[in-house]
Amino acid sequence: MLKKGSKLYSILTGTCPRCHQESMYTYKNPYLLSRTLKMNETCSHCGTKYKIEPSFFYGAMYVSYAVGIAFAVAAFVISFLFLGSSLKTAFISIVVTMIVFMPVIMRLARNIWINFFMSYDPKAGKH
C-alpha cells in the first residue's frame, strides 16, 4: 500500500523526500516536545539538504493550518455525528484532539511542505 517512491510514503513516514532511506528528524518520536521539529541538516544516505533556504519551513505553517482543520473536522464528525455527543462535548473533543495531535500535525505539515519541492529519485545516494 505505502510504497517507497510515493510522496505519501515520505509524508507519512517522515523520510527523506529524495531517497526515502532515513528519517529527516533527529528523533523519531514527535512527542519529545523540545525536539519535535529538530531535523538533520542533510540526509546521510543521499546528501539532500532539507533546509533549502533560510526560513524554508515557514511555509509549512500554512500547511499546518489545513492539516489542523482536517483533524478538527475529523474529531467533530466522530464525536458529534458518529458518537452522538452534544455540541459542547464535540467542541471539547476538537480542542483535546488539537492539543494531543499538535506535534504530529507540525511534522506532517513539514513533510508535506518539503514534498512540494522535492521528488523521489531512486538513484539518489548511489555512486
Phi and psi in radians as a Rosetta constraint file:
Dihedral C 1 N 2 CA 2 C 2 CIRCULARHARMONIC -1.605 0.35
Dihedral N 2 CA 2 C 2 N 3 CIRCULARHARMONIC 1.884 0.35
Dihedral C 2 N 3 CA 3 C 3 CIRCULARHARMONIC -1.942 0.35
Dihedral N 3 CA 3 C 3 N 4 CIRCULARHARMONIC 2.514 0.35
Dihedral C 3 N 4 CA 4 C 4 CIRCULARHARMONIC -1.005 0.35
Dihedral N 4 CA 4 C 4 N 5 CIRCULARHARMONIC 2.484 0.35
Dihedral C 4 N 5 CA 5 C 5 CIRCULARHARMONIC 1.879 0.35
Dihedral N 5 CA 5 C 5 N 6 CIRCULARHARMONIC -0.287 0.35
Dihedral C 5 N 6 CA 6 C 6 CIRCULARHARMONIC -1.739 0.35
Dihedral N 6 CA 6 C 6 N 7 CIRCULARHARMONIC 2.581 0.35
Dihedral C 6 N 7 CA 7 C 7 CIRCULARHARMONIC -1.080 0.35
Dihedral N 7 CA 7 C 7 N 8 CIRCULARHARMONIC -0.641 0.35
Dihedral C 7 N 8 CA 8 C 8 CIRCULARHARMONIC -1.048 0.35
Dihedral N 8 CA 8 C 8 N 9 CIRCULARHARMONIC -0.656 0.35
Dihedral C 8 N 9 CA 9 C 9 CIRCULARHARMONIC -1.060 0.35
Dihedral N 9 CA 9 C 9 N 10 CIRCULARHARMONIC -0.860 0.35
Dihedral C 9 N 10 CA 10 C 10 CIRCULARHARMONIC -1.124 0.35
Dihedral N 10 CA 10 C 10 N 11 CIRCULARHARMONIC -0.707 0.35
Dihedral C 10 N 11 CA 11 C 11 CIRCULARHARMONIC -1.139 0.35
Dihedral N 11 CA 11 C 11 N 12 CIRCULARHARMONIC -0.821 0.35
Dihedral C 11 N 12 CA 12 C 12 CIRCULARHARMONIC -1.358 0.35
Dihedral N 12 CA 12 C 12 N 13 CIRCULARHARMONIC -0.458 0.35
Dihedral C 12 N 13 CA 13 C 13 CIRCULARHARMONIC -1.719 0.35
Dihedral N 13 CA 13 C 13 N 14 CIRCULARHARMONIC -0.281 0.35
Dihedral C 13 N 14 CA 14 C 14 CIRCULARHARMONIC 1.265 0.35
Dihedral N 14 CA 14 C 14 N 15 CIRCULARHARMONIC 0.440 0.35
Dihedral C 14 N 15 CA 15 C 15 CIRCULARHARMONIC -1.544 0.35
Dihedral N 15 CA 15 C 15 N 16 CIRCULARHARMONIC 2.897 0.35
Dihedral C 15 N 16 CA 16 C 16 CIRCULARHARMONIC -0.907 0.35
Dihedral N 16 CA 16 C 16 N 17 CIRCULARHARMONIC 2.236 0.35
Dihedral C 16 N 17 CA 17 C 17 CIRCULARHARMONIC -1.210 0.35
Dihedral N 17 CA 17 C 17 N 18 CIRCULARHARMONIC -0.316 0.35
Dihedral C 17 N 18 CA 18 C 18 CIRCULARHARMONIC -1.530 0.35
Dihedral N 18 CA 18 C 18 N 19 CIRCULARHARMONIC -0.809 0.35
Dihedral C 18 N 19 CA 19 C 19 CIRCULARHARMONIC -2.019 0.35
Dihedral N 19 CA 19 C 19 N 20 CIRCULARHARMONIC -0.265 0.35
Dihedral C 19 N 20 CA 20 C 20 CIRCULARHARMONIC 1.035 0.35
Dihedral N 20 CA 20 C 20 N 21 CIRCULARHARMONIC 0.494 0.35
Dihedral C 20 N 21 CA 21 C 21 CIRCULARHARMONIC -1.734 0.35
Dihedral N 21 CA 21 C 21 N 22 CIRCULARHARMONIC -0.488 0.35
Dihedral C 21 N 22 CA 22 C 22 CIRCULARHARMONIC -2.502 0.35
Dihedral N 22 CA 22 C 22 N 23 CIRCULARHARMONIC 2.804 0.35
Dihedral C 22 N 23 CA 23 C 23 CIRCULARHARMONIC -1.210 0.35
Dihedral N 23 CA 23 C 23 N 24 CIRCULARHARMONIC 2.491 0.35
Dihedral C 23 N 24 CA 24 C 24 CIRCULARHARMONIC -1.311 0.35
Dihedral N 24 CA 24 C 24 N 25 CIRCULARHARMONIC -0.348 0.35
Dihedral C 24 N 25 CA 25 C 25 CIRCULARHARMONIC -1.698 0.35
Dihedral N 25 CA 25 C 25 N 26 CIRCULARHARMONIC 2.506 0.35
Dihedral C 25 N 26 CA 26 C 26 CIRCULARHARMONIC -1.237 0.35
Dihedral N 26 CA 26 C 26 N 27 CIRCULARHARMONIC -0.461 0.35
Dihedral C 26 N 27 CA 27 C 27 CIRCULARHARMONIC -2.199 0.35
Dihedral N 27 CA 27 C 27 N 28 CIRCULARHARMONIC 2.178 0.35
Dihedral C 27 N 28 CA 28 C 28 CIRCULARHARMONIC -1.200 0.35
Dihedral N 28 CA 28 C 28 N 29 CIRCULARHARMONIC -0.517 0.35
Dihedral C 28 N 29 CA 29 C 29 CIRCULARHARMONIC -1.396 0.35
Dihedral N 29 CA 29 C 29 N 30 CIRCULARHARMONIC 1.966 0.35
Dihedral C 29 N 30 CA 30 C 30 CIRCULARHARMONIC -1.242 0.35
Dihedral N 30 CA 30 C 30 N 31 CIRCULARHARMONIC -0.215 0.35
Dihedral C 30 N 31 CA 31 C 31 CIRCULARHARMONIC -1.545 0.35
Dihedral N 31 CA 31 C 31 N 32 CIRCULARHARMONIC 0.103 0.35
Dihedral C 31 N 32 CA 32 C 32 CIRCULARHARMONIC -1.453 0.35
Dihedral N 32 CA 32 C 32 N 33 CIRCULARHARMONIC 1.497 0.35
Dihedral C 32 N 33 CA 33 C 33 CIRCULARHARMONIC -0.996 0.35
Dihedral N 33 CA 33 C 33 N 34 CIRCULARHARMONIC -0.605 0.35
Dihedral C 33 N 34 CA 34 C 34 CIRCULARHARMONIC -1.290 0.35
Dihedral N 34 CA 34 C 34 N 35 CIRCULARHARMONIC -0.197 0.35
Dihedral C 34 N 35 CA 35 C 35 CIRCULARHARMONIC -2.170 0.35
Dihedral N 35 CA 35 C 35 N 36 CIRCULARHARMONIC 0.239 0.35
Dihedral C 35 N 36 CA 36 C 36 CIRCULARHARMONIC -0.948 0.35
Dihedral N 36 CA 36 C 36 N 37 CIRCULARHARMONIC -0.778 0.35
Dihedral C 36 N 37 CA 37 C 37 CIRCULARHARMONIC -1.805 0.35
Dihedral N 37 CA 37 C 37 N 38 CIRCULARHARMONIC 0.196 0.35
Dihedral C 37 N 38 CA 38 C 38 CIRCULARHARMONIC -1.262 0.35
Dihedral N 38 CA 38 C 38 N 39 CIRCULARHARMONIC 2.066 0.35
Dihedral C 38 N 39 CA 39 C 39 CIRCULARHARMONIC -2.045 0.35
Dihedral N 39 CA 39 C 39 N 40 CIRCULARHARMONIC 2.705 0.35
Dihedral C 39 N 40 CA 40 C 40 CIRCULARHARMONIC -1.176 0.35
Dihedral N 40 CA 40 C 40 N 41 CIRCULARHARMONIC 2.644 0.35
Dihedral C 40 N 41 CA 41 C 41 CIRCULARHARMONIC -1.211 0.35
Dihedral N 41 CA 41 C 41 N 42 CIRCULARHARMONIC -0.777 0.35
Dihedral C 41 N 42 CA 42 C 42 CIRCULARHARMONIC -2.426 0.35
Dihedral N 42 CA 42 C 42 N 43 CIRCULARHARMONIC 2.883 0.35
Dihedral C 42 N 43 CA 43 C 43 CIRCULARHARMONIC -1.394 0.35
Dihedral N 43 CA 43 C 43 N 44 CIRCULARHARMONIC 2.217 0.35
Dihedral C 43 N 44 CA 44 C 44 CIRCULARHARMONIC -1.262 0.35
Dihedral N 44 CA 44 C 44 N 45 CIRCULARHARMONIC -0.288 0.35
Dihedral C 44 N 45 CA 45 C 45 CIRCULARHARMONIC -1.486 0.35
Dihedral N 45 CA 45 C 45 N 46 CIRCULARHARMONIC -0.869 0.35
Dihedral C 45 N 46 CA 46 C 46 CIRCULARHARMONIC -2.003 0.35
Dihedral N 46 CA 46 C 46 N 47 CIRCULARHARMONIC -0.153 0.35
Dihedral C 46 N 47 CA 47 C 47 CIRCULARHARMONIC 1.438 0.35
Dihedral N 47 CA 47 C 47 N 48 CIRCULARHARMONIC 0.138 0.35
Dihedral C 47 N 48 CA 48 C 48 CIRCULARHARMONIC -1.087 0.35
Dihedral N 48 CA 48 C 48 N 49 CIRCULARHARMONIC 2.275 0.35
Dihedral C 48 N 49 CA 49 C 49 CIRCULARHARMONIC -1.510 0.35
Dihedral N 49 CA 49 C 49 N 50 CIRCULARHARMONIC 2.156 0.35
Dihedral C 49 N 50 CA 50 C 50 CIRCULARHARMONIC -1.365 0.35
Dihedral N 50 CA 50 C 50 N 51 CIRCULARHARMONIC -0.691 0.35
Dihedral C 50 N 51 CA 51 C 51 CIRCULARHARMONIC -1.558 0.35
Dihedral N 51 CA 51 C 51 N 52 CIRCULARHARMONIC 1.583 0.35
Dihedral C 51 N 52 CA 52 C 52 CIRCULARHARMONIC -1.032 0.35
Dihedral N 52 CA 52 C 52 N 53 CIRCULARHARMONIC -0.678 0.35
Dihedral C 52 N 53 CA 53 C 53 CIRCULARHARMONIC -2.624 0.35
Dihedral N 53 CA 53 C 53 N 54 CIRCULARHARMONIC 2.882 0.35
Dihedral C 53 N 54 CA 54 C 54 CIRCULARHARMONIC -1.002 0.35
Dihedral N 54 CA 54 C 54 N 55 CIRCULARHARMONIC 2.456 0.35
Dihedral C 54 N 55 CA 55 C 55 CIRCULARHARMONIC 1.084 0.35
Dihedral N 55 CA 55 C 55 N 56 CIRCULARHARMONIC 0.423 0.35
Dihedral C 55 N 56 CA 56 C 56 CIRCULARHARMONIC -0.977 0.35
Dihedral N 56 CA 56 C 56 N 57 CIRCULARHARMONIC -0.736 0.35
Dihedral C 56 N 57 CA 57 C 57 CIRCULARHARMONIC -1.426 0.35
Dihedral N 57 CA 57 C 57 N 58 CIRCULARHARMONIC 0.065 0.35
Dihedral C 57 N 58 CA 58 C 58 CIRCULARHARMONIC -1.064 0.35
Dihedral N 58 CA 58 C 58 N 59 CIRCULARHARMONIC -0.565 0.35
Dihedral C 58 N 59 CA 59 C 59 CIRCULARHARMONIC -1.099 0.35
Dihedral N 59 CA 59 C 59 N 60 CIRCULARHARMONIC -0.425 0.35
Dihedral C 59 N 60 CA 60 C 60 CIRCULARHARMONIC -1.168 0.35
Dihedral N 60 CA 60 C 60 N 61 CIRCULARHARMONIC -0.321 0.35
Dihedral C 60 N 61 CA 61 C 61 CIRCULARHARMONIC -1.089 0.35
Dihedral N 61 CA 61 C 61 N 62 CIRCULARHARMONIC -0.658 0.35
Dihedral C 61 N 62 CA 62 C 62 CIRCULARHARMONIC -1.192 0.35
Dihedral N 62 CA 62 C 62 N 63 CIRCULARHARMONIC -0.696 0.35
Dihedral C 62 N 63 CA 63 C 63 CIRCULARHARMONIC -1.142 0.35
Dihedral N 63 CA 63 C 63 N 64 CIRCULARHARMONIC -0.688 0.35
Dihedral C 63 N 64 CA 64 C 64 CIRCULARHARMONIC -1.033 0.35
Dihedral N 64 CA 64 C 64 N 65 CIRCULARHARMONIC -0.679 0.35
Dihedral C 64 N 65 CA 65 C 65 CIRCULARHARMONIC -1.058 0.35
Dihedral N 65 CA 65 C 65 N 66 CIRCULARHARMONIC -0.834 0.35
Dihedral C 65 N 66 CA 66 C 66 CIRCULARHARMONIC -1.128 0.35
Dihedral N 66 CA 66 C 66 N 67 CIRCULARHARMONIC -0.741 0.35
Dihedral C 66 N 67 CA 67 C 67 CIRCULARHARMONIC -1.138 0.35
Dihedral N 67 CA 67 C 67 N 68 CIRCULARHARMONIC -0.702 0.35
Dihedral C 67 N 68 CA 68 C 68 CIRCULARHARMONIC -1.075 0.35
Dihedral N 68 CA 68 C 68 N 69 CIRCULARHARMONIC -0.726 0.35
Dihedral C 68 N 69 CA 69 C 69 CIRCULARHARMONIC -1.073 0.35
Dihedral N 69 CA 69 C 69 N 70 CIRCULARHARMONIC -0.720 0.35
Dihedral C 69 N 70 CA 70 C 70 CIRCULARHARMONIC -1.081 0.35
Dihedral N 70 CA 70 C 70 N 71 CIRCULARHARMONIC -0.762 0.35
Dihedral C 70 N 71 CA 71 C 71 CIRCULARHARMONIC -1.115 0.35
Dihedral N 71 CA 71 C 71 N 72 CIRCULARHARMONIC -0.733 0.35
Dihedral C 71 N 72 CA 72 C 72 CIRCULARHARMONIC -1.119 0.35
Dihedral N 72 CA 72 C 72 N 73 CIRCULARHARMONIC -0.756 0.35
Dihedral C 72 N 73 CA 73 C 73 CIRCULARHARMONIC -1.113 0.35
Dihedral N 73 CA 73 C 73 N 74 CIRCULARHARMONIC -0.737 0.35
Dihedral C 73 N 74 CA 74 C 74 CIRCULARHARMONIC -1.074 0.35
Dihedral N 74 CA 74 C 74 N 75 CIRCULARHARMONIC -0.736 0.35
Dihedral C 74 N 75 CA 75 C 75 CIRCULARHARMONIC -1.106 0.35
Dihedral N 75 CA 75 C 75 N 76 CIRCULARHARMONIC -0.716 0.35
Dihedral C 75 N 76 CA 76 C 76 CIRCULARHARMONIC -1.129 0.35
Dihedral N 76 CA 76 C 76 N 77 CIRCULARHARMONIC -0.839 0.35
Dihedral C 76 N 77 CA 77 C 77 CIRCULARHARMONIC -1.060 0.35
Dihedral N 77 CA 77 C 77 N 78 CIRCULARHARMONIC -0.789 0.35
Dihedral C 77 N 78 CA 78 C 78 CIRCULARHARMONIC -1.125 0.35
Dihedral N 78 CA 78 C 78 N 79 CIRCULARHARMONIC -0.827 0.35
Dihedral C 78 N 79 CA 79 C 79 CIRCULARHARMONIC -1.223 0.35
Dihedral N 79 CA 79 C 79 N 80 CIRCULARHARMONIC -0.909 0.35
Dihedral C 79 N 80 CA 80 C 80 CIRCULARHARMONIC -1.424 0.35
Dihedral N 80 CA 80 C 80 N 81 CIRCULARHARMONIC -0.858 0.35
Dihedral C 80 N 81 CA 81 C 81 CIRCULARHARMONIC -1.445 0.35
Dihedral N 81 CA 81 C 81 N 82 CIRCULARHARMONIC -0.786 0.35
Dihedral C 81 N 82 CA 82 C 82 CIRCULARHARMONIC -1.438 0.35
Dihedral N 82 CA 82 C 82 N 83 CIRCULARHARMONIC -0.741 0.35
Dihedral C 82 N 83 CA 83 C 83 CIRCULARHARMONIC -1.631 0.35
Dihedral N 83 CA 83 C 83 N 84 CIRCULARHARMONIC -0.190 0.35
Dihedral C 83 N 84 CA 84 C 84 CIRCULARHARMONIC 1.216 0.35
Dihedral N 84 CA 84 C 84 N 85 CIRCULARHARMONIC 0.513 0.35
Dihedral C 84 N 85 CA 85 C 85 CIRCULARHARMONIC -1.331 0.35
Dihedral N 85 CA 85 C 85 N 86 CIRCULARHARMONIC 2.964 0.35
Dihedral C 85 N 86 CA 86 C 86 CIRCULARHARMONIC -1.312 0.35
Dihedral N 86 CA 86 C 86 N 87 CIRCULARHARMONIC 2.920 0.35
Dihedral C 86 N 87 CA 87 C 87 CIRCULARHARMONIC -1.078 0.35
Dihedral N 87 CA 87 C 87 N 88 CIRCULARHARMONIC -0.670 0.35
Dihedral C 87 N 88 CA 88 C 88 CIRCULARHARMONIC -1.085 0.35
Dihedral N 88 CA 88 C 88 N 89 CIRCULARHARMONIC -0.799 0.35
Dihedral C 88 N 89 CA 89 C 89 CIRCULARHARMONIC -1.146 0.35
Dihedral N 89 CA 89 C 89 N 90 CIRCULARHARMONIC -0.670 0.35
Dihedral C 89 N 90 CA 90 C 90 CIRCULARHARMONIC -1.100 0.35
Dihedral N 90 CA 90 C 90 N 91 CIRCULARHARMONIC -0.715 0.35
Dihedral C 90 N 91 CA 91 C 91 CIRCULARHARMONIC -1.107 0.35
Dihedral N 91 CA 91 C 91 N 92 CIRCULARHARMONIC -0.765 0.35
Dihedral C 91 N 92 CA 92 C 92 CIRCULARHARMONIC -1.084 0.35
Dihedral N 92 CA 92 C 92 N 93 CIRCULARHARMONIC -0.676 0.35
Dihedral C 92 N 93 CA 93 C 93 CIRCULARHARMONIC -1.145 0.35
Dihedral N 93 CA 93 C 93 N 94 CIRCULARHARMONIC -0.604 0.35
Dihedral C 93 N 94 CA 94 C 94 CIRCULARHARMONIC -1.119 0.35
Dihedral N 94 CA 94 C 94 N 95 CIRCULARHARMONIC -0.834 0.35
Dihedral C 94 N 95 CA 95 C 95 CIRCULARHARMONIC -1.068 0.35
Dihedral N 95 CA 95 C 95 N 96 CIRCULARHARMONIC -0.811 0.35
Dihedral C 95 N 96 CA 96 C 96 CIRCULARHARMONIC -1.085 0.35
Dihedral N 96 CA 96 C 96 N 97 CIRCULARHARMONIC -0.762 0.35
Dihedral C 96 N 97 CA 97 C 97 CIRCULARHARMONIC -1.037 0.35
Dihedral N 97 CA 97 C 97 N 98 CIRCULARHARMONIC -0.780 0.35
Dihedral C 97 N 98 CA 98 C 98 CIRCULARHARMONIC -1.132 0.35
Dihedral N 98 CA 98 C 98 N 99 CIRCULARHARMONIC -0.684 0.35
Dihedral C 98 N 99 CA 99 C 99 CIRCULARHARMONIC -1.194 0.35
Dihedral N 99 CA 99 C 99 N 100 CIRCULARHARMONIC -0.828 0.35
Dihedral C 99 N 100 CA 100 C 100 CIRCULARHARMONIC -1.148 0.35
Dihedral N 100 CA 100 C 100 N 101 CIRCULARHARMONIC -0.702 0.35
Dihedral C 100 N 101 CA 101 C 101 CIRCULARHARMONIC -1.673 0.35
Dihedral N 101 CA 101 C 101 N 102 CIRCULARHARMONIC 0.083 0.35
Dihedral C 101 N 102 CA 102 C 102 CIRCULARHARMONIC -0.970 0.35
Dihedral N 102 CA 102 C 102 N 103 CIRCULARHARMONIC -0.783 0.35
Dihedral C 102 N 103 CA 103 C 103 CIRCULARHARMONIC -1.064 0.35
Dihedral N 103 CA 103 C 103 N 104 CIRCULARHARMONIC -0.680 0.35
Dihedral C 103 N 104 CA 104 C 104 CIRCULARHARMONIC -1.168 0.35
Dihedral N 104 CA 104 C 104 N 105 CIRCULARHARMONIC -0.733 0.35
Dihedral C 104 N 105 CA 105 C 105 CIRCULARHARMONIC -1.088 0.35
Dihedral N 105 CA 105 C 105 N 106 CIRCULARHARMONIC -0.738 0.35
Dihedral C 105 N 106 CA 106 C 106 CIRCULARHARMONIC -1.111 0.35
Dihedral N 106 CA 106 C 106 N 107 CIRCULARHARMONIC -0.727 0.35
Dihedral C 106 N 107 CA 107 C 107 CIRCULARHARMONIC -1.218 0.35
Dihedral N 107 CA 107 C 107 N 108 CIRCULARHARMONIC -0.744 0.35
Dihedral C 107 N 108 CA 108 C 108 CIRCULARHARMONIC -1.013 0.35
Dihedral N 108 CA 108 C 108 N 109 CIRCULARHARMONIC -0.719 0.35
Dihedral C 108 N 109 CA 109 C 109 CIRCULARHARMONIC -1.081 0.35
Dihedral N 109 CA 109 C 109 N 110 CIRCULARHARMONIC -0.761 0.35
Dihedral C 109 N 110 CA 110 C 110 CIRCULARHARMONIC -1.120 0.35
Dihedral N 110 CA 110 C 110 N 111 CIRCULARHARMONIC -0.733 0.35
Dihedral C 110 N 111 CA 111 C 111 CIRCULARHARMONIC -1.087 0.35
Dihedral N 111 CA 111 C 111 N 112 CIRCULARHARMONIC -0.751 0.35
Dihedral C 111 N 112 CA 112 C 112 CIRCULARHARMONIC -1.128 0.35
Dihedral N 112 CA 112 C 112 N 113 CIRCULARHARMONIC -0.784 0.35
Dihedral C 112 N 113 CA 113 C 113 CIRCULARHARMONIC -1.052 0.35
Dihedral N 113 CA 113 C 113 N 114 CIRCULARHARMONIC -0.847 0.35
Dihedral C 113 N 114 CA 114 C 114 CIRCULARHARMONIC -1.181 0.35
Dihedral N 114 CA 114 C 114 N 115 CIRCULARHARMONIC -0.512 0.35
Dihedral C 114 N 115 CA 115 C 115 CIRCULARHARMONIC -1.304 0.35
Dihedral N 115 CA 115 C 115 N 116 CIRCULARHARMONIC -0.241 0.35
Dihedral C 115 N 116 CA 116 C 116 CIRCULARHARMONIC -1.165 0.35
Dihedral N 116 CA 116 C 116 N 117 CIRCULARHARMONIC -0.520 0.35
Dihedral C 116 N 117 CA 117 C 117 CIRCULARHARMONIC -1.889 0.35
Dihedral N 117 CA 117 C 117 N 118 CIRCULARHARMONIC -0.194 0.35
Dihedral C 117 N 118 CA 118 C 118 CIRCULARHARMONIC -2.277 0.35
Dihedral N 118 CA 118 C 118 N 119 CIRCULARHARMONIC 2.629 0.35
Dihedral C 118 N 119 CA 119 C 119 CIRCULARHARMONIC -2.193 0.35
Dihedral N 119 CA 119 C 119 N 120 CIRCULARHARMONIC 2.731 0.35
Dihedral C 119 N 120 CA 120 C 120 CIRCULARHARMONIC -1.146 0.35
Dihedral N 120 CA 120 C 120 N 121 CIRCULARHARMONIC 2.369 0.35
Dihedral C 120 N 121 CA 121 C 121 CIRCULARHARMONIC -2.283 0.35
Dihedral N 121 CA 121 C 121 N 122 CIRCULARHARMONIC 1.869 0.35
Dihedral C 121 N 122 CA 122 C 122 CIRCULARHARMONIC -1.103 0.35
Dihedral N 122 CA 122 C 122 N 123 CIRCULARHARMONIC -0.305 0.35
Dihedral C 122 N 123 CA 123 C 123 CIRCULARHARMONIC -1.613 0.35
Dihedral N 123 CA 123 C 123 N 124 CIRCULARHARMONIC -0.056 0.35
Dihedral C 123 N 124 CA 124 C 124 CIRCULARHARMONIC -1.079 0.35
Dihedral N 124 CA 124 C 124 N 125 CIRCULARHARMONIC 2.309 0.35
Dihedral C 124 N 125 CA 125 C 125 CIRCULARHARMONIC 1.520 0.35
Dihedral N 125 CA 125 C 125 N 126 CIRCULARHARMONIC -0.153 0.35
Dihedral C 125 N 126 CA 126 C 126 CIRCULARHARMONIC -1.579 0.35
Dihedral N 126 CA 126 C 126 N 127 CIRCULARHARMONIC 2.341 0.35
